[in-house]
Amino acid sequence: MTIDYDLVIIGGTLAGRYAALVATQLKATVALVESQVNYEFSQHQAMSEIGNIVHNMNDVAGLGIHSTQAKNSDKCQVSVTWTEAKRYTDGVVSNIQEQNSPANLAALGVDVILGSGQFQSLPHLAFAVNQRLLRGRTYLLASGSVRGVPDIEGLQTTGYLTLSNIWQCLKQPSLPQNWVIIGGVPQSIEVAQTLARLGCSVTLAVKSASILPYADSEIAHLLQAQLEVDGVRVLTQKPVTQVKLIEDKKWVQAGDKAIETDEILVATDQEPNVEFLNLAAVGVKWRQRRLVVNDKLQTTNHRIYACGDVIGGYDFPNVANYEARIAVKNALFFPRLRVNYQCIPWGLNSHPRLAEVGLTEAQAKRQFKLDEVFVLRQYYKSVTAAQLRDETTGICKLIVLRNGEILGASILGAEAGELINLIALAMSQKIRVKQLANLSAVYPSFSEIIENAAREWGKEKLNSNFGLQDFLEGLFHFRRDWNL
């Protein structure tokens, strides 16, 4: 069989384009097949920043969104801002598209093929697209995911938006005022807060007891409180059972609550975007909305790899890029690299920002003895930089072992995304917590909170050994008093 490429990437995501870039840097011959790229994440990030700017402008102007008079004032301001917001978002996405454009990838040697195709197994494994057969030594699935649609009575006939089309569909000069968001994925929280900060009335309905079941419970609770302060009505353990259209008005039944709304946003878990790839014919399996991959990111066909949210999990670009690097190297060389998410951080573009890495407090206490796990807390109000910027809402939690090994961290507050990167680096390099206590960061900076939290380790360890120290101190005084 004639091999056309070292690696054929089935893309449609930024991770697919990133994988193509990595492969070219490794001197591989690469084909990238994609129909269109989803820039949903970039749009969410840009809109979240707009929401924060509008919120801060209103604070400066003294326009509190909770008073009737202020609400009337906000409507005019938000209407103007929404026009600017759309223009700003379009500009951001356009810049990102240009940086990752097919033209730039083609200039680097990537054979970019626009179109949809599918695998075929006979006479040899290949990918058919645009009446061409692409034969590669290996293949990489980076086709992303599609949003699952829950089985809710009346939803299809009433109409709804998804996270993939919410911003593109809002072409009208002003935002709909009333929203119900169904589902508790990270992006739904970001959108709920953004809409609330743009002056909308928002209800977030989730089936679980927490808005972020996999996050640190204390941090998730604090973020929920902030959402409610911003005006988001949070309904936990309230599954949506029915949607109706009554006299041109949409009604949502969430638990025992009936809610009238202008728009419904469905933000439930995603499913792998592989329906038309003919994976069954080439022996690639998936179960329960997840592709089956091993820790080397090989599918059940050892020549086909996968990365990003096509293999399940939350959609975080840094995690997808991490997987892409490992998958590409394994596909091009001997497959020896294994994924290890222990030191890979993730975060929400909420306000305050939420970021985590490693184990949460609950996870650590399940895996280790309780007296071996120390939870070190520091609050933003103790940090000079936070005081200067009036961003004192927040907390930093370090989870460490008695020996000083850092197991994880959870941060809610300003610059949390930058701070978590520092802790993730320390964890990956096996730096102990006492080294973080000696960080001596530039003053004033938010990094001070990591130093302060790390210094708590010495106090916790001292307190846990207090009985022994008490004995030794008493023995010292006894020997001194009796001249022994």
N, C-alpha and C positions, 0 to 999 in steps of 0.2 A: 504493500500500500504506500502511495506517495503521501508524505506529510507536508502540508502547506504551511503550518504554523507550529511554533512551540506551544502556544497557548491561545485558545479561542475563548473569549469572555462574552458571556451572554449578559448584557448590561441593562441599562435603564435606570441606574442609580448613580449618585456621585461616587459611591464605593466602587462601582464598576470602572468608572473613569480613573479613579485613584489606582486601582489594581493595574490598569493598562499602563499608567505612568511608572509604577514600580517595576513592572515587567520589562519595559523598555530600558530602564536604568540598569537592569541586569542583562542587557544585550540580547533579549529574547525577541523572536519574531511574533508579533501579536496581532490578532484580529479582535475588534470590539464590535459586537452586534447590539444595536439598540433601536427601539422604535421612537421613544421619547424619554427624557430624563425628568424625574420627579424632583422639583425644587421646593417641595412642601416645607421641609425643615427650615430652609433659608427664609421663606416667607413668614413662618411663625416667629423666627428670631427677630426679623425686622419689625413686624407688627408689635411684638412684645416691647421692643425698645420705644416705639411710638407711644404705646400705652403708658409706659413709665414717664416719658417726657410730658405727656398731657397731664398725668396725675401730679407731677411735680410743679408744672405751671399753675395748675389749679390751687395747689397748696400755697404757692407764692402769692397768688392773686387773692387768696383768702376765700376761694370759692369752694366751700365744703359741699360735697355731693349729697349730704344727708338732709339739707334744709330745702324747703320748697322754693324759696327765692333763689338759692344757689343752683338748684336743678334747672330753673328757667334760664339762668345765665349760662349754665354749662351747655345747653342745647345749641346755642348759637356758636359757642367756642368750639365744641366738639365737631359740629357740622363742618366748620372751616378746616379743622385739624384733620378730619377724615379724608378730605380731598388731598391735603398735603401728605397724609399717611400713605394713601394709595400710590402717589407719585414717588415717594421715598422708597416704598417697598419694591415697586417696579424697577427703580434704579439699582437697588441692592442686588436683586435677583439677576438683572441684566449684567451687572459687573461679574457676578459669580459664573454666569453662563459663559461670559467671554473668557474668563480665566481657565475654565475647563472645557472650552469649545472643541468640537471635532476638528476644526482647522488647526488648533494648537497641537492636539494629539497627533494629527496626521503629519504635521511638521516634525514631530519627534519620531516618526516611523511607524505609528499605529495605523493599521488598515481599518478604518472606521466604515462600517457597513450599516446603513440606515434601513431598517425593515424588521419584520417579525418572521420567525422561523421555528423549526422544531428539530429534535434529534431523530436520527434514523440509525438502525443497527446493521442493516444489510446493504451492500456486501461487507461494509466495514463501518465502525462507529464514525459518524460525521454529523455536522449540523447544516441543515438545508435552509437557505434563505435567499430570496430574490433569484430563484432558479440556479443557485450555486450550491455546491457541496464544499463546506469548509472542513478540512481534515486537520486535526491537531493532535499532538502527542498527548495533551491534556486539555481539559475544559474547566471553566470556572463559572458557576451560577452566581450572578450578582444582580438578579432581576427584581429584587425588592419584594414588597408585599402589597396586598390590597386589603382594604378595610372590610372586616367581616360585618355582615348585616344581621343584627339579632332578629329572632323570630318573634316579633311584636305585632299583635293584632292591629291592623289599620295603618301600619307604618308606611307600607309601600304606596297605598292609595292616597295617603295624606301628603306625602312628600317630605324630603329631608335633605340635609347637606352632610358631607363627610369632611374629615380633616384634609382630604386630598383636594377638595374643590371649594372649600369655604371662602377663601380670599378671592379666587378667580371668579366666583359666582356673584360676588358683591360689587356689581357694576353701577348700582344706583348711586346717586349723589350723596345719600345719607344712609346710615346704618339702620337696620331694623332695631327697634328698641327692646323687644322682649325675646329672650332666648331660653331654651331648655337644652342642656347638654347631657347626653346619655352616655355613660361609660366613664371609667376611671383610669385612663392611661395618662402618662406624664404630659403629653401634648394637650390633652383636654383641659388639664389644670392651667396650663399656660394661656390657652385661648380664653378660658373662663375669666381669668384675671384681666387679660387684655381688654376684652369686651366690657367688663365692669369699669375699667379705668377710662374707657372711651365713652362712658355715660350710659351704657345699656343696663337693663335689668336682666340678671343671669341666674338661672337655677341649675346646679350641677347635681345630677342624680347618679349615685353609684350603688352597686349591689353589696359591696363589701363593707365591713365596719370602719375601714380607713380609706381615705382618698388615695393613699399610696401603700398598699399592703406589704410591699417588699422593702420599703424604706424603714429607717429607725422610727419606732412608734412615737417617741417624744417629739422628734423633728416633724413628722407628718402632722401631729396634732397642732403644733405651733404654726405650721404653714396653713392648715385649715382655718385657724383663728384669724390669720392675716387675710385670707380670702374673704372671710365673713366681714372683717373690718372694711374691706374694699367694696363690699356690697354684694358679694356672691352668696346666694342662698344654697348652702350645702346640705344635701339629703343623703345620708349614709344608710346602708341597709334598706334602700328603697328601690327595688327593681321596677322598671317600667313594664307594665303589663298590657297597656292599651293606648292607642293614639286615635283620635277622632277629629273630623272636620265638621264643626257645627256652625252654621251661618257664616261661612267663610272665615271662621276662626279655628286655629289648631288648638286641641286640648290633649294634654298628656296626663295619663294616670300613673303616678309614681308611688307605689305603696298605697297609703290611704289618702294621698294628696292628688287633687285634680288641679292642673295648672294650665291657664290660658297663655298662649305664646304666639309670637309672630313667626319664629323660625325654630326648627329642631336640628340639632347637630348630633350625629351619631359618631361616637368616638370609642368604639369597642376594640377588642383585640384584632390584630391583623392576621391574614392568612398568606402563605407563600404565593407569590405571583408566578405560578408554574403551570397553570391549567392547560395551556396550549403548547407546551414544550415536548409532549410525547415522552415523558420521563419513564413511564411504565415499560415502554418498548426497549429501553436501554438499562433497565434494572435499577433505577433510582426510586427509593421508597420514601414515603412520608407518613407520619402518624400524628393525629390530633393537631392539625394545623402546623406541623413542624417537619422540615426535611430531616431525615435520619442521617446524621453525620457523626464521625468519631472525633476524638480530640485533636486529630491532625486536619480536620475539616474536609475529610474525604466522605463522599456519599457512599451508598451501597454499591456503586460502580466506582472502582478504585481510580479510574482515570478522570472522574468528574468530581470537582471540589465545589464548595459553596461558601459564601461569606455574606455578612450583613443580615438584615431582617428577613431575608428569604429563609433563613434557618430558624426563625422564631425569636422571641424575646422582644424587649423594648427597642425602639428605633433610635439609637444614639450614634451619630456619625463617627465619633472617635472610636467607639467599639467596633463599628463596621470596618473602619480603616485598619485597626489592629488585626482583625480577622483577615482582611485582604492581604496584608503583608505576609502573614503566616501561610495562607493558602497559596499565594503566588510562589513563594520560595519552595514550599513542598511540592507544588505542581511542576516546577522547573528542575528541581534537583531531587536528591534522595529525600523522601518524606520522613523527616525526623523531628520537626518542630511541633510542639503541642501547645494548644491554647491554655492559658492560665489567667483567669479573670480576677484573681485575688488583688492585683495591683493596678487594675484598670478602673479609673474613676468614671463617674457619670454625674450628670447634673441637669437641673431644670432651669430654664430662663424665667423663673418666677421672680417676684419681688417681695421679700428678700430672696436672693438666689439660694437654691438648695443644691448641695453637692455631697456625694458620698464615695467612699472607696473601702474595699475590704469588708470585714464583718461588722454587722451592727451589734449593739449591746446584747440584744436577745440571742442572736446567733452565737456570739462568743460564749455566753453563759450556758448555752446548750452543749457546746463542744468541749468546754474546759471546766474544771472545778471552780466553784463560785469564788473561793478564796484566792484563786490564781488570777482572776480578771479584775483589773482596775478600770474604772470609768472616770476619765478626767474631764471636767467641765470648766468652761470659761464663757462669760457673757460679753457681748459686744460693748455694753455700757462701760466696761473697764478699760477699753482701748481708746487711746488719745485720738487716733485717726477717725474713729467712729464718732467721737464727740465733735470733732472739727467739721465733719460732713453731715452731722445730724442724722446718722444712720446707726443708731444704738440698738435697734431691734435685731436680735440674733444670738446664736449660741454655737460654740465649737465643742464637740465631744471627741476625745481620743479614747480608743479602746486598746489597752495594752495588757501584757502579761506581767507578772511579778518580776520577771527577769529583764523587763524593759523592751521586749519585742512589741512592735506596733502591729496590731491585728486589723485595725480599721479606723475610720473617722467619719463623722457626720457633721456637716456644717450648714447652718442656715443663717445667712447674713450677707452683707456687702462683700464683694470680691471673693465669694465662696468658691467660685470656679477656679480662680487663680490659686487660692490657698490649698485646695484639695490636690492640685497638681504637685505642690511641694511635698505634701504628705505621701502621695503615691510614689514619688521618686524615692523618698526615704525608705518606704516599704520595699520597693523593688531592689534597692541597694543594701537592704538589711541594716539600715541605720537605726540605732536604738533611740528611745525617747529622750534619754539624757543628752544626746547630741542636739536634738531639737531645742532643748532648754537652753543650750549655749549658742543659739542661732545668731544673736546680736544683729537683728534686722535693722534696716534704715529706719530712723525715727523722724516723724511719725509715719507708721504704715500699719496696715491691717495684719501683717505678719506677726505683730506683737501678740496677737491672741494665741498663736501657736506656741510661742515661747511661754506665755503665761500658763497655758494648759499643760504643757510638758513639765513645767516646774511643779505642778501638783503631784506628779508621780513620786517625787522624793517625799512629799508630805504623806501621801497615802501609804507608801512603803514603811515610813517611820511609824505611822499609827498602827499598821498591821503587825509591826514587830515591837509594839510598846511594852508588852509584858516582859520580853527578854531584855529590852534596854533597861527597864525598871530594875530588874534583878541585877544586871551588871553594874548599874549606877550605885545601887545599894551595897554591892560587894566592894566597890571601889571606896566608898565612904567608910565601910567597916574596916578595911585594911588600913586606910589612912589614920582613922581614929585610934586604932590599936597598934600603930607603927609596925604592921606586919609586912 
